[in-house]
Amino acid sequence: MPSFSGSNPRSGDITGTLQLLAYLALAVALLVLDHRGGWLARLRAQATVLAQPLWSVAGMPARLGDALSENAATRSGLVAENRTLRNALLLSGARVARLQTAAAENERLRQLLGAERRGGLDVQLAPILDIDLDPTRQRLVLDAGTRDGVTVGQSVIDAGGLVGQIIAVRPGSATVLLITDPDHAVPVIVARTGVRLVAYGQGRSDRLALPNIPLSGDLKVGDVVITSGLGGRFPAGFPVGKVVALHPDDSHAFLVGELEPAAQLDRGRDVLLLRQQGRP
């Protein structure tokens, strides 16, 4: 009679079936209890409450990343906006400065036009190309020459008074010897007293010398000196300067005066060239 060892395989199947039936019974019981008492719902709610901090911690890196991205985008936008506003401010400042310069230039041109109208002068407007105010050489270079009718010897004025005279011309430019040049002299007359004198350049754009003033000349600080017309080099009646100082010379036989030029020799962009003497 054959013999065998080991357990019966059917007993294992029966055990598994019984376990499955037990689980099913337990599940049914839980469903019934939950349906009647709702305790599973409460358990789930409590579990959700307990898990909420974990969810917050788990979501913190994502929220932190979003906040950093948003802050970076906001900062970049603010930097770009600041740059745009700064550029706009600089541009506005440049435009305002340019308008102010244009307004000042228009005012100077109106003054020149007023001088022309007041004197009934036949003049020519000439822009200034260059200026040389070296103490040994006081010159202007004008953007007008022989092709514009400029000639040597023409008197040059501005809205304030006498500037100088043309000493050299070229087809497109001309050179003006300023009255403040050390080699320049202009016959003048004191407007208040009629005393005739000669004003000399000193190499300074803000001063002229008035030597050999008679003690009896009755010259005072503040007196206006104008061209006398003697010698025919300059028309009579144009302001040359104002007396700002008087003192005795070395011999104490005469006075020496200092004049402040009437013309704005170190500023302005245009001058007037006299074609003929104006009406007095």
Phi and psi in degrees as GROMACS dihedral restraints (atoms count N, CA, C in turn):
[ dihedral_restraints ]
;  ai    aj    ak    al  type     phi  dphi    fc
    3     4     5     6     1   -67.3    20    10
    4     5     6     7     1   146.5    20    10
    6     7     8     9     1  -120.9    20    10
    7     8     9    10     1   156.3    20    10
    9    10    11    12     1  -147.6    20    10
   10    11    12    13     1   157.7    20    10
   12    13    14    15     1  -123.3    20    10
   13    14    15    16     1   171.4    20    10
   15    16    17    18     1   100.9    20    10
   16    17    18    19     1   166.5    20    10
   18    19    20    21     1   -82.6    20    10
   19    20    21    22     1   164.5    20    10
   21    22    23    24     1   -79.1    20    10
   22    23    24    25     1   123.1    20    10
   24    25    26    27     1   -62.5    20    10
   25    26    27    28     1   -24.2    20    10
   27    28    29    30     1   -73.5    20    10
   28    29    30    31     1   -26.2    20    10
   30    31    32    33     1   -65.4    20    10
   31    32    33    34     1   -36.2    20    10
   33    34    35    36     1   -66.2    20    10
   34    35    36    37     1   -39.1    20    10
   36    37    38    39     1   -64.0    20    10
   37    38    39    40     1   -39.8    20    10
   39    40    41    42     1   -64.8    20    10
   40    41    42    43     1   -39.9    20    10
   42    43    44    45     1   -64.1    20    10
   43    44    45    46     1   -43.1    20    10
   45    46    47    48     1   -64.0    20    10
   46    47    48    49     1   -38.1    20    10
   48    49    50    51     1   -66.0    20    10
   49    50    51    52     1   -41.2    20    10
   51    52    53    54     1   -64.2    20    10
   52    53    54    55     1   -40.8    20    10
   54    55    56    57     1   -62.4    20    10
   55    56    57    58     1   -42.7    20    10
   57    58    59    60     1   -60.9    20    10
   58    59    60    61     1   -43.0    20    10
   60    61    62    63     1   -64.5    20    10
   61    62    63    64     1   -35.1    20    10
   63    64    65    66     1   -66.8    20    10
   64    65    66    67     1   -43.3    20    10
   66    67    68    69     1   -62.4    20    10
   67    68    69    70     1   -41.8    20    10
   69    70    71    72     1   -62.2    20    10
   70    71    72    73     1   -42.7    20    10
   72    73    74    75     1   -63.6    20    10
   73    74    75    76     1   -41.2    20    10
   75    76    77    78     1   -64.2    20    10
   76    77    78    79     1   -40.0    20    10
   78    79    80    81     1   -64.4    20    10
   79    80    81    82     1   -42.4    20    10
   81    82    83    84     1   -63.1    20    10
   82    83    84    85     1   -41.7    20    10
   84    85    86    87     1   -63.0    20    10
   85    86    87    88     1   -42.3    20    10
   87    88    89    90     1   -64.1    20    10
   88    89    90    91     1   -40.7    20    10
   90    91    92    93     1   -62.8    20    10
   91    92    93    94     1   -41.4    20    10
   93    94    95    96     1   -65.4    20    10
   94    95    96    97     1   -45.8    20    10
   96    97    98    99     1   -62.5    20    10
   97    98    99   100     1   -41.3    20    10
   99   100   101   102     1   -65.2    20    10
  100   101   102   103     1   -38.4    20    10
  102   103   104   105     1   -65.6    20    10
  103   104   105   106     1   -36.1    20    10
  105   106   107   108     1   -83.8    20    10
  106   107   108   109     1   -40.6    20    10
  108   109   110   111     1  -111.6    20    10
  109   110   111   112     1   -16.6    20    10
  111   112   113   114     1    66.2    20    10
  112   113   114   115     1    22.8    20    10
  114   115   116   117     1   -71.8    20    10
  115   116   117   118     1   -29.0    20    10
  117   118   119   120     1   -67.5    20    10
  118   119   120   121     1   -37.1    20    10
  120   121   122   123     1   -63.2    20    10
  121   122   123   124     1   -42.3    20    10
  123   124   125   126     1   -64.2    20    10
  124   125   126   127     1   -38.1    20    10
  126   127   128   129     1   -63.8    20    10
  127   128   129   130     1   -41.4    20    10
  129   130   131   132     1   -65.6    20    10
  130   131   132   133     1   -39.3    20    10
  132   133   134   135     1   -62.5    20    10
  133   134   135   136     1   -43.4    20    10
  135   136   137   138     1   -65.1    20    10
  136   137   138   139     1   -39.4    20    10
  138   139   140   141     1   -64.1    20    10
  139   140   141   142     1   -36.7    20    10
  141   142   143   144     1   -65.0    20    10
  142   143   144   145     1   -42.2    20    10
  144   145   146   147     1   -61.0    20    10
  145   146   147   148     1   -43.6    20    10
  147   148   149   150     1   -66.9    20    10
  148   149   150   151     1   -31.1    20    10
  150   151   152   153     1   -85.4    20    10
  151   152   153   154     1   -11.0    20    10
  153   154   155   156     1   -58.1    20    10
  154   155   156   157     1   -47.1    20    10
  156   157   158   159     1   -58.9    20    10
  157   158   159   160     1   -37.2    20    10
  159   160   161   162     1   -64.3    20    10
  160   161   162   163     1   -41.1    20    10
  162   163   164   165     1   -63.0    20    10
  163   164   165   166     1   -39.7    20    10
  165   166   167   168     1   -63.4    20    10
  166   167   168   169     1   -44.2    20    10
  168   169   170   171     1   -63.7    20    10
  169   170   171   172     1   -41.2    20    10
  171   172   173   174     1   -65.7    20    10
  172   173   174   175     1   -33.2    20    10
  174   175   176   177     1   -87.3    20    10
  175   176   177   178     1    -5.4    20    10
  177   178   179   180     1   -62.0    20    10
  178   179   180   181     1   -44.0    20    10
  180   181   182   183     1   -57.8    20    10
  181   182   183   184     1   -40.2    20    10
  183   184   185   186     1   -66.4    20    10
  184   185   186   187     1   -43.8    20    10
  186   187   188   189     1   -65.1    20    10
  187   188   189   190     1   -39.4    20    10
  189   190   191   192     1   -62.8    20    10
  190   191   192   193     1   -42.4    20    10
  192   193   194   195     1   -62.5    20    10
  193   194   195   196     1   -42.0    20    10
  195   196   197   198     1   -63.7    20    10
  196   197   198   199     1   -41.2    20    10
  198   199   200   201     1   -64.8    20    10
  199   200   201   202     1   -42.4    20    10
  201   202   203   204     1   -63.7    20    10
  202   203   204   205     1   -41.7    20    10
  204   205   206   207     1   -63.3    20    10
  205   206   207   208     1   -42.0    20    10
  207   208   209   210     1   -66.5    20    10
  208   209   210   211     1   -41.1    20    10
  210   211   212   213     1   -64.7    20    10
  211   212   213   214     1   -40.2    20    10
  213   214   215   216     1   -64.3    20    10
  214   215   216   217     1   -42.5    20    10
  216   217   218   219     1   -65.2    20    10
  217   218   219   220     1   -40.8    20    10
  219   220   221   222     1   -64.1    20    10
  220   221   222   223     1   -43.0    20    10
  222   223   224   225     1   -64.6    20    10
  223   224   225   226     1   -42.4    20    10
  225   226   227   228     1   -62.1    20    10
  226   227   228   229     1   -41.0    20    10
  228   229   230   231     1   -64.2    20    10
  229   230   231   232     1   -40.6    20    10
  231   232   233   234     1   -67.0    20    10
  232   233   234   235     1   -40.3    20    10
  234   235   236   237     1   -63.1    20    10
  235   236   237   238     1   -44.2    20    10
  237   238   239   240     1   -63.9    20    10
  238   239   240   241     1   -42.0    20    10
  240   241   242   243     1   -65.4    20    10
  241   242   243   244     1   -40.1    20    10
  243   244   245   246     1   -62.3    20    10
  244   245   246   247     1   -41.4    20    10
  246   247   248   249     1   -64.0    20    10
  247   248   249   250     1   -42.7    20    10
  249   250   251   252     1   -62.9    20    10
  250   251   252   253     1   -44.6    20    10
  252   253   254   255     1   -66.1    20    10
  253   254   255   256     1   -37.9    20    10
  255   256   257   258     1   -65.0    20    10
  256   257   258   259     1   -43.0    20    10
  258   259   260   261     1   -63.4    20    10
  259   260   261   262     1   -40.7    20    10
  261   262   263   264     1   -64.0    20    10
  262   263   264   265     1   -37.9    20    10
  264   265   266   267     1   -65.4    20    10
  265   266   267   268     1   -43.8    20    10
  267   268   269   270     1   -62.8    20    10
  268   269   270   271     1   -41.7    20    10
  270   271   272   273     1   -64.2    20    10
  271   272   273   274     1   -41.8    20    10
  273   274   275   276     1   -63.6    20    10
  274   275   276   277     1   -41.5    20    10
  276   277   278   279     1   -61.8    20    10
  277   278   279   280     1   -40.5    20    10
  279   280   281   282     1   -65.1    20    10
  280   281   282   283     1   -39.9    20    10
  282   283   284   285     1   -65.7    20    10
  283   284   285   286     1   -41.8    20    10
  285   286   287   288     1   -63.3    20    10
  286   287   288   289     1   -43.8    20    10
  288   289   290   291     1   -61.9    20    10
  289   290   291   292     1   -39.3    20    10
  291   292   293   294     1   -66.6    20    10
  292   293   294   295     1   -40.0    20    10
  294   295   296   297     1   -65.0    20    10
  295   296   297   298     1   -39.5    20    10
  297   298   299   300     1   -64.0    20    10
  298   299   300   301     1   -40.7    20    10
  300   301   302   303     1   -63.6    20    10
  301   302   303   304     1   -42.9    20    10
  303   304   305   306     1   -64.1    20    10
  304   305   306   307     1   -38.7    20    10
  306   307   308   309     1   -64.5    20    10
  307   308   309   310     1   -42.6    20    10
  309   310   311   312     1   -63.6    20    10
  310   311   312   313     1   -39.6    20    10
  312   313   314   315     1   -66.3    20    10
  313   314   315   316     1   -40.3    20    10
  315   316   317   318     1   -62.0    20    10
  316   317   318   319     1   -38.0    20    10
  318   319   320   321     1   -64.5    20    10
  319   320   321   322     1   -41.8    20    10
  321   322   323   324     1   -63.8    20    10
  322   323   324   325     1   -39.5    20    10
  324   325   326   327     1   -66.1    20    10
  325   326   327   328     1   -37.6    20    10
  327   328   329   330     1   -63.9    20    10
  328   329   330   331     1   -37.7    20    10
  330   331   332   333     1   -64.6    20    10
  331   332   333   334     1   -41.9    20    10
  333   334   335   336     1   -62.1    20    10
  334   335   336   337     1   -43.4    20    10
  336   337   338   339     1   -64.2    20    10
  337   338   339   340     1   -37.0    20    10
  339   340   341   342     1   -65.1    20    10
  340   341   342   343     1   -39.2    20    10
  342   343   344   345     1   -63.6    20    10
  343   344   345   346     1   -39.4    20    10
  345   346   347   348     1   -63.9    20    10
  346   347   348   349     1   -44.4    20    10
  348   349   350   351     1   -70.3    20    10
  349   350   351   352     1   -39.8    20    10
  351   352   353   354     1   -65.3    20    10
  352   353   354   355     1   -37.0    20    10
  354   355   356   357     1   -90.8    20    10
  355   356   357   358     1    -5.4    20    10
  357   358   359   360     1    58.4    20    10
  358   359   360   361     1    45.6    20    10
  360   361   362   363     1   -95.6    20    10
  361   362   363   364     1   149.6    20    10
  363   364   365   366     1   -98.5    20    10
  364   365   366   367     1   101.1    20    10
  366   367   368   369     1  -127.2    20    10
  367   368   369   370     1   168.5    20    10
  369   370   371   372     1  -131.6    20    10
  370   371   372   373     1   127.8    20    10
  372   373   374   375     1   -78.7    20    10
  373   374   375   376     1   132.3    20    10
  375   376   377   378     1  -134.2    20    10
  376   377   378   379     1   122.8    20    10
  378   379   380   381     1   -71.0    20    10
  379   380   381   382     1   149.9    20    10
  381   382   383   384     1   -89.8    20    10
  382   383   384   385     1   125.3    20    10
  384   385   386   387     1   -90.1    20    10
  385   386   387   388     1   -40.1    20    10
  387   388   389   390     1  -153.9    20    10
  388   389   390   391     1   156.9    20    10
  390   391   392   393     1  -138.1    20    10
  391   392   393   394     1   137.0    20    10
  393   394   395   396     1  -126.6    20    10
  394   395   396   397     1   109.4    20    10
  396   397   398   399     1  -112.8    20    10
  397   398   399   400     1    34.0    20    10
  399   400   401   402     1   -62.6    20    10
  400   401   402   403     1   142.4    20    10
  402   403   404   405     1   -56.2    20    10
  403   404   405   406     1   -25.6    20    10
  405   406   407   408     1   -99.1    20    10
  406   407   408   409     1    -2.2    20    10
  408   409   410   411     1  -156.7    20    10
  409   410   411   412     1   110.9    20    10
  411   412   413   414     1  -116.0    20    10
  412   413   414   415     1   106.6    20    10
  414   415   416   417     1  -138.7    20    10
  415   416   417   418     1   157.8    20    10
  417   418   419   420     1  -125.2    20    10
  418   419   420   421     1   146.2    20    10
  420   421   422   423     1  -114.9    20    10
  421   422   423   424     1   125.5    20    10
  423   424   425   426     1  -104.9    20    10
  424   425   426   427     1   150.6    20    10
  426   427   428   429     1   -88.6    20    10
  427   428   429   430     1    58.9    20    10
  429   430   431   432     1  -161.9    20    10
  430   431   432   433     1   139.6    20    10
  432   433   434   435     1  -143.1    20    10
  433   434   435   436     1  -154.6    20    10
  435   436   437   438     1   -61.5    20    10
  436   437   438   439     1   -33.7    20    10
  438   439   440   441     1   -70.4    20    10
  439   440   441   442     1   -13.1    20    10
  441   442   443   444     1  -101.1    20    10
  442   443   444   445     1     5.5    20    10
  444   445   446   447     1    88.1    20    10
  445   446   447   448     1    12.0    20    10
  447   448   449   450     1   -78.1    20    10
  448   449   450   451     1   138.5    20    10
  450   451   452   453     1  -130.8    20    10
  451   452   453   454     1   156.5    20    10
  453   454   455   456     1   -64.8    20    10
  454   455   456   457     1   138.0    20    10
  456   457   458   459     1    98.0    20    10
  457   458   459   460     1   -10.4    20    10
  459   460   461   462     1   -63.2    20    10
  460   461   462   463     1   139.6    20    10
  462   463   464   465     1   -78.7    20    10
  463   464   465   466     1   146.6    20    10
  465   466   467   468     1  -121.8    20    10
  466   467   468   469     1   130.5    20    10
  468   469   470   471     1  -132.3    20    10
  469   470   471   472     1   168.9    20    10
  471   472   473   474     1  -133.9    20    10
  472   473   474   475     1  -166.4    20    10
  474   475   476   477     1   -64.4    20    10
  475   476   477   478     1   -23.3    20    10
  477   478   479   480     1   -88.5    20    10
  478   479   480   481     1   -37.1    20    10
  480   481   482   483     1   165.3    20    10
  481   482   483   484     1  -152.5    20    10
  483   484   485   486     1   -72.4    20    10
  484   485   486   487     1   132.5    20    10
  486   487   488   489     1  -102.4    20    10
  487   488   489   490     1   -44.9    20    10
  489   490   491   492     1   166.0    20    10
  490   491   492   493     1  -152.0    20    10
  492   493   494   495     1  -145.1    20    10
  493   494   495   496     1   154.1    20    10
  495   496   497   498     1   -73.2    20    10
  496   497   498   499     1   128.2    20    10
  498   499   500   501     1  -116.7    20    10
  499   500   501   502     1   -13.2    20    10
  501   502   503   504     1  -155.6    20    10
  502   503   504   505     1   141.1    20    10
  504   505   506   507     1  -131.4    20    10
  505   506   507   508     1   148.5    20    10
  507   508   509   510     1  -132.8    20    10
  508   509   510   511     1   171.7    20    10
  510   511   512   513     1   -54.7    20    10
  511   512   513   514     1   -38.7    20    10
  513   514   515   516     1  -116.9    20    10
  514   515   516   517     1     5.3    20    10
  516   517   518   519     1  -154.9    20    10
  517   518   519   520     1   167.7    20    10
  519   520   521   522     1  -147.6    20    10
  520   521   522   523     1   150.8    20    10
  522   523   524   525     1  -109.0    20    10
  523   524   525   526     1   133.3    20    10
  525   526   527   528     1  -109.8    20    10
  526   527   528   529     1   128.8    20    10
  528   529   530   531     1   -86.8    20    10
  529   530   531   532     1   114.6    20    10
  531   532   533   534     1   -73.3    20    10
  532   533   534   535     1   154.2    20    10
  534   535   536   537     1   -67.5    20    10
  535   536   537   538     1   -14.9    20    10
  537   538   539   540     1   -90.6    20    10
  538   539   540   541     1    -1.7    20    10
  540   541   542   543     1   -64.1    20    10
  541   542   543   544     1   141.5    20    10
  543   544   545   546     1   -60.0    20    10
  544   545   546   547     1   -22.4    20    10
  546   547   548   549     1   -94.3    20    10
  547   548   549   550     1     6.6    20    10
  549   550   551   552     1  -103.6    20    10
  550   551   552   553     1   143.2    20    10
  552   553   554   555     1  -142.2    20    10
  553   554   555   556     1   142.2    20    10
  555   556   557   558     1  -135.3    20    10
  556   557   558   559     1   127.3    20    10
  558   559   560   561     1   -66.3    20    10
  559   560   561   562     1   132.3    20    10
  561   562   563   564     1  -133.5    20    10
  562   563   564   565     1   171.6    20    10
  564   565   566   567     1  -141.6    20    10
  565   566   567   568     1   141.1    20    10
  567   568   569   570     1   -77.2    20    10
  568   569   570   571     1   120.8    20    10
  570   571   572   573     1   -61.2    20    10
  571   572   573   574     1   -33.8    20    10
  573   574   575   576     1   -78.0    20    10
  574   575   576   577     1   -38.4    20    10
  576   577   578   579     1  -111.7    20    10
  577   578   579   580     1   -20.4    20    10
  579   580   581   582     1    83.3    20    10
  580   581   582   583     1     6.8    20    10
  582   583   584   585     1   -68.8    20    10
  583   584   585   586     1   130.8    20    10
  585   586   587   588     1   -92.6    20    10
  586   587   588   589     1   133.8    20    10
  588   589   590   591     1  -142.8    20    10
  589   590   591   592     1  -176.6    20    10
  591   592   593   594     1  -130.0    20    10
  592   593   594   595     1   127.8    20    10
  594   595   596   597     1   -98.9    20    10
  595   596   597   598     1   133.3    20    10
  597   598   599   600     1  -116.7    20    10
  598   599   600   601     1   145.2    20    10
  600   601   602   603     1   -74.1    20    10
  601   602   603   604     1   150.8    20    10
  603   604   605   606     1  -122.4    20    10
  604   605   606   607     1     6.6    20    10
  606   607   608   609     1    80.5    20    10
  607   608   609   610     1    13.6    20    10
  609   610   611   612     1  -122.6    20    10
  610   611   612   613     1   134.1    20    10
  612   613   614   615     1   -73.2    20    10
  613   614   615   616     1   -11.4    20    10
  615   616   617   618     1  -111.5    20    10
  616   617   618   619     1     7.9    20    10
  618   619   620   621     1  -145.8    20    10
  619   620   621   622     1   145.1    20    10
  621   622   623   624     1  -128.1    20    10
  622   623   624   625     1   151.5    20    10
  624   625   626   627     1  -100.6    20    10
  625   626   627   628     1   141.3    20    10
  627   628   629   630     1  -128.0    20    10
  628   629   630   631     1    82.3    20    10
  630   631   632   633     1   -85.6    20    10
  631   632   633   634     1   174.2    20    10
  633   634   635   636     1    56.7    20    10
  634   635   636   637     1    44.0    20    10
  636   637   638   639     1   -85.7    20    10
  637   638   639   640     1   122.6    20    10
  639   640   641   642     1   -60.7    20    10
  640   641   642   643     1   143.6    20    10
  642   643   644   645     1   -62.0    20    10
  643   644   645   646     1   -25.6    20    10
  645   646   647   648     1   -89.1    20    10
  646   647   648   649     1     6.9    20    10
  648   649   650   651     1   -74.6    20    10
  649   650   651   652     1   -10.7    20    10
  651   652   653   654     1    56.3    20    10
  652   653   654   655     1    39.7    20    10
  654   655   656   657     1   -86.5    20    10
  655   656   657   658     1   138.5    20    10
  657   658   659   660     1  -129.3    20    10
  658   659   660   661     1   153.8    20    10
  660   661   662   663     1   -62.2    20    10
  661   662   663   664     1   132.2    20    10
  663   664   665   666     1   103.0    20    10
  664   665   666   667     1   -13.1    20    10
  666   667   668   669     1   -64.3    20    10
  667   668   669   670     1   143.3    20    10
  669   670   671   672     1   -96.0    20    10
  670   671   672   673     1   135.7    20    10
  672   673   674   675     1  -113.2    20    10
  673   674   675   676     1   132.5    20    10
  675   676   677   678     1  -126.6    20    10
  676   677   678   679     1   166.1    20    10
  678   679   680   681     1   -66.4    20    10
  679   680   681   682     1   140.5    20    10
  681   682   683   684     1   -91.8    20    10
  682   683   684   685     1   -22.4    20    10
  684   685   686   687     1    87.7    20    10
  685   686   687   688     1    -5.3    20    10
  687   688   689   690     1   -66.7    20    10
  688   689   690   691     1   141.5    20    10
  690   691   692   693     1    86.1    20    10
  691   692   693   694     1   -14.2    20    10
  693   694   695   696     1    72.3    20    10
  694   695   696   697     1     6.0    20    10
  696   697   698   699     1   -77.3    20    10
  697   698   699   700     1   -42.0    20    10
  699   700   701   702     1  -122.1    20    10
  700   701   702   703     1   138.3    20    10
  702   703   704   705     1   -61.7    20    10
  703   704   705   706     1   150.7    20    10
  705   706   707   708     1   -76.4    20    10
  706   707   708   709     1   151.0    20    10
  708   709   710   711     1    97.1    20    10
  709   710   711   712     1     1.0    20    10
  711   712   713   714     1   -90.0    20    10
  712   713   714   715     1   132.9    20    10
  714   715   716   717     1   -59.6    20    10
  715   716   717   718     1   135.5    20    10
  717   718   719   720     1  -108.5    20    10
  718   719   720   721     1   -42.0    20    10
  720   721   722   723     1  -179.9    20    10
  721   722   723   724     1  -176.5    20    10
  723   724   725   726     1  -127.0    20    10
  724   725   726   727     1   138.1    20    10
  726   727   728   729     1   -69.5    20    10
  727   728   729   730     1   124.4    20    10
  729   730   731   732     1  -116.7    20    10
  730   731   732   733     1   -12.1    20    10
  732   733   734   735     1  -159.5    20    10
  733   734   735   736     1   148.0    20    10
  735   736   737   738     1  -137.9    20    10
  736   737   738   739     1   138.1    20    10
  738   739   740   741     1  -156.4    20    10
  739   740   741   742     1   154.7    20    10
  741   742   743   744     1   -67.5    20    10
  742   743   744   745     1   151.2    20    10
  744   745   746   747     1   -81.8    20    10
  745   746   747   748     1  -174.7    20    10
  747   748   749   750     1   -63.6    20    10
  748   749   750   751     1   -30.7    20    10
  750   751   752   753     1   -86.0    20    10
  751   752   753   754     1   -12.4    20    10
  753   754   755   756     1    61.6    20    10
  754   755   756   757     1    17.0    20    10
  756   757   758   759     1   -94.4    20    10
  757   758   759   760     1   -18.8    20    10
  759   760   761   762     1  -137.4    20    10
  760   761   762   763     1   166.5    20    10
  762   763   764   765     1  -103.3    20    10
  763   764   765   766     1   153.6    20    10
  765   766   767   768     1  -118.3    20    10
  766   767   768   769     1   127.5    20    10
  768   769   770   771     1  -108.9    20    10
  769   770   771   772     1   155.3    20    10
  771   772   773   774     1  -116.7    20    10
  772   773   774   775     1   132.2    20    10
  774   775   776   777     1  -110.9    20    10
  775   776   777   778     1   140.8    20    10
  777   778   779   780     1   -94.5    20    10
  778   779   780   781     1   118.6    20    10
  780   781   782   783     1   -57.0    20    10
  781   782   783   784     1   141.7    20    10
  783   784   785   786     1   -75.1    20    10
  784   785   786   787     1   -32.0    20    10
  786   787   788   789     1   -79.3    20    10
  787   788   789   790     1   152.0    20    10
  789   790   791   792     1   -89.7    20    10
  790   791   792   793     1    84.8    20    10
  792   793   794   795     1   -74.1    20    10
  793   794   795   796     1   -23.7    20    10
  795   796   797   798     1  -106.0    20    10
  796   797   798   799     1    15.6    20    10
  798   799   800   801     1  -151.4    20    10
  799   800   801   802     1   174.9    20    10
  801   802   803   804     1    92.0    20    10
  802   803   804   805     1   158.7    20    10
  804   805   806   807     1  -119.6    20    10
  805   806   807   808     1    -5.4    20    10
  807   808   809   810     1  -142.3    20    10
  808   809   810   811     1   154.6    20    10
  810   811   812   813     1  -135.2    20    10
  811   812   813   814     1   173.1    20    10
  813   814   815   816     1  -115.4    20    10
  814   815   816   817     1   134.1    20    10
  816   817   818   819     1  -101.1    20    10
  817   818   819   820     1   126.0    20    10
  819   820   821   822     1   -78.1    20    10
  820   821   822   823     1   125.4    20    10
  822   823   824   825     1   -88.4    20    10
  823   824   825   826     1   -30.4    20    10
  825   826   827   828     1  -155.4    20    10
  826   827   828   829     1   165.4    20    10
  828   829   830   831     1   -68.3    20    10
  829   830   831   832     1   135.4    20    10
  831   832   833   834     1   -75.3    20    10
  832   833   834   835     1   166.7    20    10
  834   835   836   837     1   -73.6    20    10
  835   836   837   838     1   137.6    20    10
